């Protein structure tokens, strides 16, 4: 009797979920991978308000589509929505931002779900294959939501973007769960970008990308706040978990837990070990930084908790940077404070150790790092350089100072109220650097910290 009741309940849910549904195959869409279905699918979206648009098994070729409010799009197992590889088909949005295969603005209550696939053909030669920061090219994203509310994207396979995979900009109430993201066909393939959005949950996602895997940004005058990230696997040829670089406004009240980080499945263009031999990278494929917190455009970062992270194949486990690129409105200087990072296990593959760095007169404040285990290559000989350039306006990245940092665990500069508790670092080769090197730091404390099984040494050059 109980089994019958549960079966009836499941059938009732399915009927409710697909009430008012529209199947694109019934409208004449052909899943042959060749037919242009754009007009049929766009009309079906218009006709499916407060209902479910079903994309059945098959490969449905389409140009860009605009999503409207109150719609649920369900991709069945075996269904693929494939973007047409023709740049002329992708105009910029009304606001002038990059185009996208699926785009929505000022809309609400949109759900994308199912076990199917969205594929952007980003590696097609019709799309310019190059770094947009150097070429100025604007290629299409796969998903782009602007100023939207109540957005849910769940369980989909999202693949092969020509540009960023997905961006949620100035949105409110966003839920991203169970996504399988894989994109290595082009430059700038960020896995998930959250820009100036609030009340966001990202959970149970598997992200494998050429560029940053999961990135929070504040590129407009809107805050990234009230964000929870949990239970995700991040693989990247750039940074795995990154806040910044765009940082005009604030990052506030953010928690991250239970994250696994390691190298990407493909390495087609970065070649860090070959291109930067001075970094002492020991692996052919590596992640730039496991955790990168970067505020450099006049914004602020406050109230961030990151815990329960395992990482391997990373050049730098933790990179925290307050800079001043003078790009934000009002020409203000950034602030970065109240950060807690704990329970980290990392295997580093370079001599570019972790870093906490502000700029003169603007310190990073109130950072607590505890219960950390790092295995690093070591091998820095005596006579290493201790001077590190400020590079106040430079693009923030672990290699931005142009030299191996003079600490085996953490290099800390222009900072206030920094504590390390139970941080243990093991180097595979002897390393002449101290565990911690401080420059312009007040309120510094270490407890139970060790380097190669001995009490960690701390050097403060100004003392």
C-alpha positions as CSV (number, residue, x, y, z in Angstrom):
1,X,0.0,0.0,0.0
2,X,2.8,2.4,0.9
3,X,4.5,1.6,-2.5
4,X,1.3,2.4,-4.4
5,X,0.9,5.7,-2.5
6,X,4.5,6.7,-3.3
7,X,4.0,5.8,-7.0
8,X,0.8,7.9,-7.2
9,X,2.6,10.8,-5.5
10,X,5.4,10.6,-8.1
11,X,2.9,10.4,-11.0
12,X,1.1,13.4,-9.5
13,X,4.3,15.4,-9.3
14,X,5.2,14.5,-12.9
15,X,1.8,15.6,-14.2
16,X,2.0,18.8,-12.3
17,X,5.6,19.5,-13.5
18,X,4.6,19.0,-17.1
19,X,1.2,20.6,-17.0
20,X,0.8,23.1,-19.9
21,X,3.9,21.6,-21.5
22,X,5.1,22.2,-25.1
23,X,7.4,19.7,-26.8
24,X,9.5,21.3,-29.5
25,X,9.4,18.2,-31.6
26,X,5.6,18.5,-31.8
27,X,6.2,22.0,-33.1
28,X,8.4,20.7,-36.0
29,X,11.9,21.0,-34.4
30,X,14.3,18.4,-35.8
31,X,17.0,16.8,-33.7
32,X,19.2,15.9,-36.6
33,X,22.1,18.3,-35.7
34,X,21.7,20.1,-39.0
35,X,18.4,21.9,-39.1
36,X,18.2,25.4,-37.8
37,X,15.4,25.3,-35.2
38,X,15.8,28.8,-33.8
39,X,12.4,30.2,-34.9
40,X,10.5,27.1,-33.8
41,X,12.1,27.1,-30.3
42,X,11.8,30.8,-29.8
43,X,8.1,30.7,-30.6
44,X,7.6,27.7,-28.3
45,X,9.2,29.8,-25.5
46,X,6.7,32.6,-26.2
47,X,3.8,30.1,-26.1
48,X,4.9,28.4,-22.9
49,X,4.4,30.9,-20.2
50,X,3.8,29.3,-16.8
51,X,4.5,25.9,-18.4
52,X,7.3,23.5,-19.3
53,X,9.2,23.5,-22.6
54,X,10.4,20.0,-23.3
55,X,13.4,19.3,-25.4
56,X,13.4,15.6,-26.2
57,X,16.2,13.3,-27.1
58,X,18.1,14.5,-30.2
59,X,20.6,17.2,-31.3
60,X,18.7,20.5,-31.8
61,X,20.7,23.2,-33.6
62,X,19.7,26.7,-32.7
63,X,20.8,30.3,-32.7
64,X,20.5,32.6,-29.7
65,X,17.2,32.4,-27.7
66,X,15.6,34.9,-25.4
67,X,14.0,33.5,-22.3
68,X,10.9,35.1,-20.7
69,X,9.5,35.0,-17.2
70,X,7.6,32.0,-15.8
71,X,9.0,29.2,-17.9
72,X,10.6,25.9,-17.2
73,X,12.8,24.3,-19.8
74,X,13.5,20.6,-19.4
75,X,16.1,18.8,-21.5
76,X,15.5,15.1,-21.5
77,X,18.3,12.5,-21.2
78,X,19.9,12.3,-24.7
79,X,18.8,15.9,-25.6
80,X,21.4,18.4,-26.8
81,X,20.8,22.0,-27.5
82,X,23.6,23.1,-29.8
83,X,24.5,26.7,-30.6
84,X,25.0,27.6,-34.2
85,X,28.7,28.4,-34.8
86,X,28.2,31.7,-36.6
87,X,29.3,34.9,-34.9
88,X,26.9,37.0,-37.1
89,X,24.0,35.2,-35.3
90,X,25.0,36.6,-31.9
91,X,24.3,40.3,-31.4
92,X,25.2,42.1,-28.2
93,X,22.5,42.4,-25.6
94,X,20.5,45.6,-25.4
95,X,22.8,46.8,-22.7
96,X,25.9,46.2,-24.8
97,X,27.2,43.1,-23.0
98,X,28.5,40.0,-24.6
99,X,25.9,37.9,-26.5
100,X,24.7,34.5,-25.3
101,X,23.0,31.3,-26.6
102,X,20.3,31.5,-23.9
103,X,19.7,35.1,-22.6
104,X,17.3,36.7,-20.2
105,X,17.0,40.2,-18.8
106,X,14.6,41.7,-16.2
107,X,12.8,38.4,-16.0
108,X,11.8,36.1,-13.1
109,X,10.9,32.5,-12.3
110,X,13.0,30.7,-14.9
111,X,14.1,27.1,-14.5
112,X,16.5,25.2,-16.7
113,X,16.8,21.6,-15.8
114,X,17.1,18.0,-16.9
115,X,19.8,15.5,-17.8
116,X,20.4,16.9,-21.2
117,X,23.2,19.0,-22.6
118,X,23.8,22.6,-23.8
119,X,26.7,22.8,-26.2
120,X,28.1,26.0,-27.6
121,X,30.6,24.6,-30.1
122,X,33.1,27.1,-28.7
123,X,36.0,25.4,-30.4
124,X,34.6,25.9,-33.9
125,X,37.0,27.9,-36.2
126,X,34.1,30.3,-36.9
127,X,34.7,31.7,-33.4
128,X,37.9,33.6,-32.8
129,X,40.2,31.4,-30.8
130,X,42.1,33.9,-28.5
131,X,42.2,35.8,-25.2
132,X,39.6,38.5,-25.4
133,X,41.7,40.8,-23.1
134,X,44.3,40.9,-25.9
135,X,42.1,40.8,-29.0
136,X,39.0,42.7,-28.0
137,X,36.8,39.9,-29.5
138,X,33.4,39.4,-28.1
139,X,32.2,35.8,-28.4
140,X,29.0,34.3,-27.1
141,X,28.4,32.9,-23.6
142,X,26.1,29.9,-23.2
143,X,23.9,31.3,-20.4
144,X,23.6,34.9,-19.5
145,X,21.0,36.3,-17.0
146,X,20.9,40.1,-16.3
147,X,18.8,41.7,-13.5
148,X,16.7,38.5,-13.1
149,X,15.0,37.0,-10.1
150,X,14.2,33.5,-8.9
151,X,16.5,31.6,-11.3
152,X,17.2,27.8,-11.0
153,X,19.6,25.9,-13.2
154,X,19.9,22.2,-12.2
155,X,21.5,18.9,-13.3
156,X,22.4,19.9,-16.8
157,X,25.6,19.2,-18.8
158,X,26.9,22.5,-20.0
159,X,29.7,22.3,-22.5
160,X,32.1,24.0,-24.8
161,X,31.4,27.7,-24.6
162,X,33.0,30.1,-27.0
163,X,33.5,32.6,-24.0
164,X,32.3,32.4,-20.4
165,X,30.1,29.4,-19.8
166,X,27.5,31.2,-17.7
167,X,27.1,34.5,-16.1
168,X,24.5,35.8,-13.6
169,X,24.7,39.6,-13.4
170,X,22.7,41.7,-10.9
171,X,20.4,38.8,-10.2
172,X,18.6,37.9,-7.0
173,X,17.7,34.4,-5.7
174,X,19.8,32.1,-7.9
175,X,20.1,28.4,-7.4
176,X,22.7,26.4,-9.3
177,X,22.8,22.7,-8.4
178,X,24.2,19.5,-9.8
179,X,25.7,21.1,-12.9
180,X,28.3,19.3,-15.0
181,X,30.3,22.0,-16.7
182,X,33.1,21.1,-19.2
183,X,34.7,23.7,-21.4
184,X,38.2,23.7,-22.8
185,X,37.6,24.7,-26.4
186,X,38.5,28.4,-26.2
187,X,40.1,31.1,-24.0
188,X,38.1,32.8,-21.2
189,X,36.1,29.7,-20.5
190,X,35.1,30.6,-16.9
191,X,32.8,27.8,-15.5
192,X,30.4,30.0,-13.4
193,X,30.5,33.8,-13.0
194,X,28.4,35.5,-10.4
195,X,28.5,39.3,-10.9
196,X,26.9,41.7,-8.5
197,X,24.2,39.2,-7.5
198,X,22.7,38.3,-4.1
199,X,21.1,35.3,-2.4
200,X,22.9,32.7,-4.4
201,X,23.3,29.0,-3.7
202,X,25.8,26.9,-5.7
203,X,25.9,23.2,-4.7
204,X,27.0,19.8,-5.9
205,X,28.6,21.1,-9.2
206,X,31.4,19.5,-11.2
207,X,33.3,22.2,-13.1
208,X,36.2,21.5,-15.4
209,X,37.3,24.5,-17.4
210,X,40.3,26.2,-19.1
211,X,39.8,29.5,-17.2
212,X,38.6,30.2,-13.7
213,X,36.3,27.5,-12.5
214,X,34.0,29.4,-10.1
215,X,34.3,33.2,-10.0
216,X,32.5,35.9,-8.0
217,X,32.7,39.3,-9.6
218,X,31.5,42.8,-8.9
219,X,31.9,44.5,-12.2
220,X,29.0,46.9,-11.7
221,X,27.7,49.0,-8.8
222,X,26.0,45.9,-7.2
223,X,27.2,43.7,-4.5
224,X,27.9,39.9,-4.4
225,X,26.4,39.1,-1.1
226,X,24.6,36.3,0.8
227,X,26.2,33.5,-1.2
228,X,26.6,29.8,-0.2
229,X,28.9,27.5,-2.1
230,X,29.2,23.9,-1.1
231,X,30.1,20.3,-2.2
232,X,31.7,21.2,-5.5
233,X,34.5,19.7,-7.5
234,X,36.6,22.4,-9.3
235,X,39.2,21.8,-12.0
236,X,40.9,24.6,-13.8
237,X,43.9,25.7,-15.7
238,X,43.6,29.1,-14.0
239,X,42.1,29.8,-10.6
240,X,39.7,27.3,-9.0
241,X,37.8,29.5,-6.5
242,X,38.2,33.2,-7.2
243,X,36.6,36.4,-5.9
244,X,37.5,39.2,-8.3
245,X,39.2,40.4,-10.5
246,X,36.3,42.8,-11.2
247,X,35.7,44.4,-7.8
248,X,33.9,47.8,-8.1
249,X,31.4,47.1,-5.3
250,X,31.4,44.6,-2.4
251,X,31.7,40.9,-1.6
252,X,29.9,40.3,1.7
253,X,28.5,37.4,3.8
254,X,29.9,34.5,1.7
255,X,30.5,31.0,2.9
256,X,32.3,28.2,1.1
257,X,32.6,24.6,2.3
258,X,33.5,21.1,1.2
259,X,35.3,21.8,-2.0
260,X,37.8,19.6,-3.9
261,X,40.3,21.2,-6.3
262,X,42.7,19.8,-8.8
263,X,44.1,20.2,-12.3
264,X,41.9,20.4,-15.4
265,X,41.3,17.4,-17.7
266,X,42.8,19.2,-20.6
267,X,45.7,21.7,-21.0
268,X,45.6,23.2,-24.5
269,X,47.0,26.6,-24.2
270,X,48.4,27.7,-20.8
271,X,51.7,25.7,-20.5
272,X,52.6,27.4,-17.2
273,X,55.6,25.1,-16.5
274,X,57.2,25.9,-20.0
275,X,56.3,29.6,-20.1
276,X,57.3,30.5,-16.6
277,X,60.3,28.5,-15.6
278,X,61.3,30.8,-12.8
279,X,58.2,29.8,-10.9
280,X,59.7,26.3,-10.3
281,X,56.5,24.5,-11.4
282,X,56.9,20.7,-11.1
283,X,53.8,19.6,-13.0
284,X,52.9,19.9,-16.6
285,X,49.3,20.8,-15.8
286,X,48.4,23.0,-12.8
287,X,45.9,25.3,-11.2
288,X,47.1,28.9,-10.6
289,X,45.6,29.4,-7.2
290,X,43.2,27.2,-5.2
291,X,41.7,30.1,-3.3
292,X,42.1,33.6,-4.8
293,X,40.6,36.6,-3.0
294,X,41.2,39.8,-5.0
295,X,39.8,43.3,-4.5
296,X,41.6,45.8,-6.7
297,X,39.0,48.2,-8.2
298,X,37.8,50.2,-5.2
299,X,35.3,47.7,-3.8
300,X,35.3,45.9,-0.5
301,X,35.4,42.3,0.8
302,X,34.0,41.5,4.2
303,X,32.7,38.5,6.1
304,X,34.0,35.5,4.1
305,X,34.3,32.0,5.5
306,X,36.0,29.2,3.6
307,X,36.5,25.8,5.1
308,X,36.9,22.2,4.2
309,X,38.9,22.5,1.0
310,X,41.3,19.8,-0.4
311,X,43.5,20.8,-3.3
312,X,46.2,19.3,-5.4
313,X,48.1,20.4,-8.5
314,X,48.0,24.0,-7.4
315,X,50.8,26.5,-7.9
316,X,49.6,28.6,-4.9
317,X,47.2,27.4,-2.3
318,X,45.9,30.8,-1.0
319,X,46.3,34.2,-2.7
320,X,44.8,37.3,-1.0
321,X,45.4,40.6,-2.7
322,X,44.2,44.2,-2.0
323,X,45.3,46.4,-4.9
324,X,44.5,49.7,-6.6
325,X,43.9,49.6,-10.3
326,X,41.9,52.9,-10.1
327,X,39.2,51.4,-12.3
328,X,36.2,51.7,-10.0
329,X,33.7,54.6,-9.6
330,X,34.8,57.4,-7.3
331,X,38.5,56.4,-7.5
332,X,38.3,54.9,-4.0
333,X,40.8,52.4,-2.7
334,X,39.6,48.9,-1.9
335,X,39.2,47.3,1.5
336,X,39.6,43.6,2.5
337,X,38.9,42.3,6.0
338,X,37.3,39.7,8.2
339,X,38.3,36.5,6.4
340,X,38.3,33.1,8.0
341,X,40.0,30.2,6.1
342,X,40.2,26.8,7.9
343,X,40.7,23.1,7.4
344,X,42.7,23.1,4.2
345,X,44.8,20.3,2.8
346,X,46.9,21.3,-0.2
347,X,49.6,19.9,-2.4
348,X,51.5,22.7,-4.1
349,X,53.5,22.2,-7.4
350,X,55.5,25.5,-7.5
351,X,57.7,27.8,-5.4
352,X,55.0,30.5,-5.5
353,X,53.8,30.2,-2.0
354,X,50.7,31.6,-0.4
355,X,50.4,35.4,0.0
356,X,48.4,38.0,1.9
357,X,49.2,41.4,0.5
358,X,47.7,44.9,0.8
359,X,49.3,48.2,-0.4
360,X,50.9,51.0,1.6
361,X,48.4,52.7,3.8
362,X,45.7,50.2,3.0
363,X,46.2,46.9,4.9
364,X,44.4,43.6,4.6
365,X,42.7,43.3,8.0
366,X,41.5,40.6,10.4
367,X,42.4,37.4,8.6
368,X,42.4,34.0,10.4
369,X,43.9,30.9,8.8
370,X,43.9,27.7,10.8
371,X,44.2,23.9,10.5
372,X,46.1,23.9,7.3
373,X,48.4,21.2,5.8
374,X,50.6,22.1,2.8
375,X,53.0,19.9,0.9
376,X,55.2,22.0,-1.4
377,X,58.2,21.3,-3.7
378,X,60.6,23.6,-1.7
379,X,64.1,23.7,-3.1
380,X,64.7,27.5,-2.8
381,X,68.4,27.9,-2.2
382,X,70.1,30.4,0.1
383,X,70.6,33.8,-1.4
384,X,67.1,34.1,-2.7
385,X,65.8,37.6,-3.2
386,X,63.8,39.1,-0.3
387,X,62.7,42.3,-2.1
388,X,59.2,42.1,-3.6
389,X,57.9,44.9,-5.9
390,X,54.6,46.6,-4.9
391,X,53.0,46.5,-8.3
392,X,50.0,48.3,-6.9
393,X,48.1,48.7,-10.1
394,X,49.0,45.3,-11.7
395,X,46.5,42.6,-12.6
396,X,46.2,40.4,-9.5
397,X,47.7,37.0,-10.0
398,X,50.1,34.7,-8.0
399,X,53.0,35.6,-10.4
400,X,52.2,39.4,-10.4
401,X,55.4,40.2,-8.4
402,X,57.7,38.6,-10.9
403,X,59.7,36.6,-8.4
404,X,59.5,33.7,-6.0
405,X,58.1,35.0,-2.8
406,X,60.6,34.9,0.2
407,X,58.5,32.6,2.4
408,X,58.0,28.9,2.4
409,X,54.5,29.1,3.8
410,X,53.0,32.6,3.7
411,X,54.3,36.0,2.6
412,X,52.4,38.7,4.4
413,X,52.7,42.4,3.6
414,X,50.7,45.5,4.5
415,X,48.4,43.7,6.8
416,X,46.8,44.0,10.3
417,X,45.6,41.5,12.8
418,X,46.6,38.3,11.0
419,X,46.6,34.9,12.8
420,X,47.8,31.5,11.9
421,X,46.9,28.5,14.0
422,X,48.0,24.9,13.3
423,X,49.5,25.6,9.9
424,X,52.0,22.9,8.9
425,X,54.1,23.0,5.8
426,X,56.3,20.1,4.5
427,X,58.7,20.8,1.6
428,X,59.9,17.9,-0.5
429,X,63.3,19.5,-1.0
430,X,65.2,21.6,1.6
431,X,64.1,25.2,1.4
432,X,66.1,28.2,2.7
433,X,63.2,30.5,3.2
434,X,61.5,31.1,6.6
435,X,58.0,29.8,7.0
436,X,56.5,33.3,7.3
437,X,58.0,36.6,6.1
438,X,56.3,39.8,7.3
439,X,56.6,43.3,5.9
440,X,54.6,46.2,7.4
441,X,52.4,43.9,9.5
442,X,50.9,44.6,12.9
443,X,49.0,42.3,15.2
444,X,50.5,39.1,13.9
445,X,50.1,35.8,15.8
446,X,51.2,32.2,15.1
447,X,50.1,29.2,17.2
448,X,51.2,25.6,16.7
449,X,52.7,26.3,13.3
450,X,55.5,24.1,11.9
451,X,57.8,23.9,8.9
452,X,59.2,20.5,8.1
453,X,58.5,19.2,11.6
454,X,60.1,22.1,13.4
455,X,58.6,25.2,14.9
456,X,57.8,27.7,12.1
457,X,60.2,30.6,11.9
458,X,58.9,34.1,11.4
459,X,61.0,36.9,10.0
460,X,60.0,40.5,10.2
461,X,62.5,42.5,8.1
462,X,61.6,45.8,9.7
463,X,62.4,44.5,13.2
